[in-house]
Structure formats: C-alpha cells, structure tokens
Amino acid sequence: MWARGIELKTPEQIKQMRRAGLVVARALDVVTREVTPGISTAELDAIAAEVIASAGAEPSFLNYGEHNGTGGFPGVVCLSVNEEIVHGIPGSRVIRAGDLVSVDCGAIVNGWHGDAARTVLCPGEADSQVVAERAALSVATRDSMWQGIAAARLGGRVTDIGAAVEDHIDGLRLGYGIVEEYVGHGIGSAMHQNPDVPNYRVRGRGPRITEGMCLCIEPMITIGPPENRTLEDDWTVVTTSGRDAAHWEHAITVTRHGLWVLTAEDGGERMLSELGVPFGPLAD
C-alpha cells in the first residue's frame, strides 16, 4: 500500500524485510571480522557475496542502477576507506593497519530489501594518534545514528531523526562535519524509496512516521569539513580535504509497541533499552 508516495508494508512484508536484514547483519559481521592488514577490498567483497548467496538471498548493490551512463555498481558491498565517504568500489586497494573501513551492504529476500553499514578500524600497529581520532569518529557516527533511531516514533516526523543526529554531533564540539549530499531513505520493495531521511536539521515538518513505514538512518560524518567530490569512477565519494569519514546505517520500522531495528541481530533491543526507548518487534 502507498500513502503520499511512501510504501507502507504489511506485517508479513516487514517480516520478510527482517529476514533480509538478518542476512545483511550476518554479512557485515563476517566481512568486518575479516578486515585485517593485507586483505584487499575485492577479497572482502567476495566474502560478502558468499555469505549472501549461502543464505539464499540476492545482493542489492551488484549492478545497481545506471550511473552516468557507466552501468550499475560493480560490487556486492560498498567498501570505503579513510577519506572515502561512501560508494567505494571493491578492487585492488589493500587494507593497512589503522585504516578506517566503512562497509555498506544490502540484500534481498523474496523481493524485500535490507540495508545497513558499519565502520571498523583495521587492527595492527599504526600511528596511535591517528587510530584514536579514527576510533572516536566511528563511535560518534554510530552514536549519532542511534540517537536518530531513538527519535523515531509513531506520529512524529521523519525530520525529527536528522535533528537528533545533528544535535548529537554538534554537542560533541569536536569540529566534525555532517555530509548533506547523501541521506537516509525509505526502503522496502526497492532499496531506495521515499522519503529522504536527512542527517541534519531541516526546515519544515516532513512526513509523519506511521505504521508500515521502513526507514534507513545513515549518518556520514567527517573529521573537519564535510565538503566532498566524486572520483572519476563515478561512484566513490571522498572528502575534498582528504581527511577521514565514517558511515553507520540501520534499517528500522516503528510499530505500535516501539522500535524494531530490522538490520540488528537483536532487533536493536540492547541499545534501545540503554537509550530508554521501547523495543517493539512484530510477533512471529
């Protein structure tokens, strides 16, 4: 069912999305564990492909969309390293100790999509100051995502999410930037749907959050200014400053009982409990 251009899912459809979300969670678990010195982003992509295929699912990203006449995205996951913000193409780049690696993954089960991202540090000997800065950035990005998730409630506005993300980042007073050109989105029978979910405060009230709405919340945060550019591959987005970026994402829905994080293995129960927000999965 559609309402004002937004796809509203039935409980059974949301359960299919939960299955897709668990495939994504599993793929992210496996891939991020394999982020070690000397592995290439192509090898990490192959690992993700195997996990998704073994679950009987399909990758959402592979061959996704025509892009400036170049064809679809050539990887199963987006792998963005250090100064790369999003949409990094898997290839020959070798991961080094201390690298900041963002992994963005999507999977399809019975026509329904899951989508999530995590940022991790590659272990090993590296400059301790750089490592500390990168670790703090990832934590801040992750925490801002959870603040955005916690702000979602039935009857509230999609714009409440971005306001909460911005408030968290600004409250840290660490000079981080919030990327505005790339935002969260609705998700369901397609990976990217209405409505847009900005990671910053915007004017206007935005759509109301209703039952059946599924949203991806995905802040992209930078050390220093958020200005960015797209590389000649027409996909990879990097900071113009050359400084680091982090990306975290979860897909959620809001039920009459509370929040359900479709791409978290526990449905988000632990983090939502810590934030004092009701956890509201649909009954099997």
N, C-alpha and C positions, 0 to 999 in steps of 0.2 A: 504494500500500500504506500502511496505517496501523499505527502501533505506539504503544500507550498514548495514543491521541488525537492523535498527531503524524503528519502526512502525510510519508511517505518517498518521494522521487521516484526514478525510474529514471534512468540516464544520459541517455537520449533526452529525457526530460521536463526535466531540468536544462538540456540544450542549448536547449530551447525557452525556458526562463526566461532563459538567456543572451541570446537574441535580443531578448526583451523588455527586458532590462537595457541592451542597447546602444541601443535606441530611447530609453529614459529618459536615458541618458548624453548622447545627441545633443541631446535636447530641453533638458536642463539647460545644455549648452554654449551653445546658441543663445540661450536666454532670459537667462542670466546675462550674456552679452555685450551684450544689449540693455538692461540696467539702466543707464539714463542719466538725467540730470536732465530732468524734464518728461514722461516717459512714465508712463502710468497702469498700475495693476496689471491692469486689464481688457485693455489692449493687450498686456501681457506674456502674459496667459492666452491671447489669440488666437494669439500666436506659437507657444506650446506646442502648441495644438490643431492648427495647420498642420503642425508637424514630425511629430507623432504620426500624423496622417492620411496624410501623404505617405509614411510608412514602412509603410502598410497595417496599422497597429496601432489599438487602441482605448484611450481614456483610462480608467484605473482609477478616477479620482476623480469624474468627472462623474456626477451623480445617485447617488453612493454612499450607500446606506443611508437608512433612515428615521431622522430625528433629532429626538426630542422632538415628533413629530407635524408637523414643518415640511417634510418631504420630504427628498430627497437633497441632497448637496453641489452647489452651482450652478456650480462652476468645473472646469476641466481640471487646474489645478495649485492648490496652496495657496501663497499669497503673504503672508508675514508680515513686517511692517516694524517695526524698532526694538523697541518694548515688546511687540509681538505675538510670542508664542512659537511657536504652531503653528495650523494650520487657518484662516489668514487668507483671507477670501473676496475674489477679484478684483473690482474695481469702479472707482470714480471716484478713489480715492486716487492722488495724483500723487507720484512719487518725486522726492526732492530730493537735491542733492549731500550726501554724507556719510551718507545713510541706510544702515542695515543691513538687507539684504533676504534673507530665507530663502525658497528656492523648493523645494517638495516636489512630486515628480512620480511618477506611476505609469502604466504602460502594459501592455496585454495583447496577447500574440501567441499565436494558436491555443489560447486558453483559459488561458495561463500568464502570471503577473504578474511585473513588475519594479517596484521602488520605491526611490527614493533622494532625497536632499535636499542642498542646498548653501546656504551663506550667503555673500553678497558685499557689498562696500561700493560704493555708488554713487559714481563719480568726480566730481570738481569741487571748487570752492572751498568749504570748510567749516571749522568750528572744529577746529583741529589736535589739541587735547587729546581732544575727543570722538571724532574719527576714530581716533586712536591707541588709545583704550580699546576702541572697537568692533572694530578690526582684531585687537587682542590677544585679545578674546573669541572671535572667529571661529576664529582659529588654535588657541586652547586647546580649543575644541569639536571641531574637525576632528581634532586630535592625539589627543584622548581617544577619539574614535571608532576611530582606527587602533590605539590600544592595546587597545581592546576586541576588535577584529577579530583582532589578533595573539594574543590569549589563547585563541582558539577552537582546539580540537584534538580529533581523534577520541579518545573515551574520557574527555575532560574533561567539565566540567559547564557548562550554559548560564550558571549563576551566576558562573563564572569571568570572564565578559565584563564584567558590571556591576562586579565588584570591581576589574578593571583600569581601567575608566573612572573610578571614584571615586578610586582611588589616584593617577591622573594629575592630576585636578582638585585634589585635596587637596594634592598635592605642590607645586603651583604657589604655594600660600599667598597667593592674590590675593583671597580672600573671595568666590569665585564660588559660586553655588548650583546644585544639580543638581535638575531637575524630576523628581518621583517619580510624579506622577499619570499621566504619559504615558510609555510604554515602547516598546521594540522588540518584534518579534513574528516568529512564523513566517510564511512566505509560500510560495505555490505555486499551486494551482488557485483559490485565493481570496487576496485581498490581505492580509487579517489572519487568521492562524491561530494555534493553539497551536504552540510555547509562548510565553509572555511572556518578553521579554528585558529585564530591568531594567537601568538605567544606574547602579546603585549596589549596594553590598554588601548581601546579604540572608542571613538565617539559613536553614539547610537546604542540601541539596546540589543540588537541582534536577535536571532531566532530563540524562541523558548525551547528549553530542553523538555522533551516529552518521552513517554514510554515508547520503546521500539526504535529510538534514535541510537545509533552507534557512532562513536567519535574516536579519532586518533589524536592524541595530545602529544606533541613532539617538539619541545623547545630545542633550538640550536643556539648555543651560547659561545661567545668568543672571548679570548683574552685580549683586551683592548677593543678597538672599534670594530663594528660588525660589517663594514663595507666588504663587498665580495665581487668576484668575477667568475665567469665560466671558462674553463680551459678549451683548447681547440678541439678536444674530443666531443664537444657539445653536451657533455654531461657533468663532468666533475666541477664542483663549485668550491673555490678556495678563498681564503681571506686575502684581501689585497695587501694587508700588512705583512703577510707571511707568518703571523702568529697563530697559535693553536685554537681549535674549535672542538666542541663536544656535542653529541646528539643522543638524546634518550627519547623513547617513544613507547606508549602502550595504547591499545585499543580498549575502549570501555563502553559500557551501557549503564543506564540508570533505571533501576526497577522501582516498584512502589515500596520495596523493602530497603533499598540502599544502592550502593555502587557495586558493580561487578567488573573487574579488570579481566577482559577476555584473553589477554596475552600473558598473564602472570600465572605461574603454575598453581599457586594457591588462590587464584582469583583476586589477589590483592588483599586478602584478609589481614595478614600481619601488618602491613603498612597502614591500611585504613584504620585498624584498631589503634595503632600508635598515634594516628592523627585525630582520633576521636570521631571518626566518620562511620556511619552504618555500612556494613557489608551486606549486600543483598543479591546473592545468586538466584537464578531461576531453579526451581525444583526439577529434578530429573523425572 
